[in-house]
């Protein structure tokens, strides 16, 4: 679908700079952020939950988990219970 509609909003310059810095840290462009917001509002018919930048400890854990470090793989729920009990 071609993107042809425009959304125009006025915000304080400092707010724009700070918000775009956060979006940059999340790897999201302002256009992507607005599209995500509108899509979720349309789908759920309500204001969506917040996105947050993880703190340093959480970011490190996410990075390690993506590499498979400290991750336990289970075949099914029974295998998970068995591994938790061990």
MODELLER restraints for C-alpha pairs under 7 A, 6 or more apart:
rsr = mdl.restraints
at = mdl.atoms
rsr.add(forms.Gaussian(group=physical.xy_distance, feature=features.Distance(at['CA:20:A'], at['CA:30:A']), mean=6.82, stdev=0.5))
rsr.add(forms.Gaussian(group=physical.xy_distance, feature=features.Distance(at['CA:23:A'], at['CA:29:A']), mean=6.35, stdev=0.5))
rsr.add(forms.Gaussian(group=physical.xy_distance, feature=features.Distance(at['CA:26:A'], at['CA:53:A']), mean=6.83, stdev=0.5))
rsr.add(forms.Gaussian(group=physical.xy_distance, feature=features.Distance(at['CA:40:A'], at['CA:48:A']), mean=6.51, stdev=0.5))
rsr.add(forms.Gaussian(group=physical.xy_distance, feature=features.Distance(at['CA:41:A'], at['CA:47:A']), mean=5.78, stdev=0.5))
rsr.add(forms.Gaussian(group=physical.xy_distance, feature=features.Distance(at['CA:41:A'], at['CA:48:A']), mean=6.47, stdev=0.5))
rsr.add(forms.Gaussian(group=physical.xy_distance, feature=features.Distance(at['CA:65:A'], at['CA:71:A']), mean=6.10, stdev=0.5))
rsr.add(forms.Gaussian(group=physical.xy_distance, feature=features.Distance(at['CA:74:A'], at['CA:80:A']), mean=5.44, stdev=0.5))
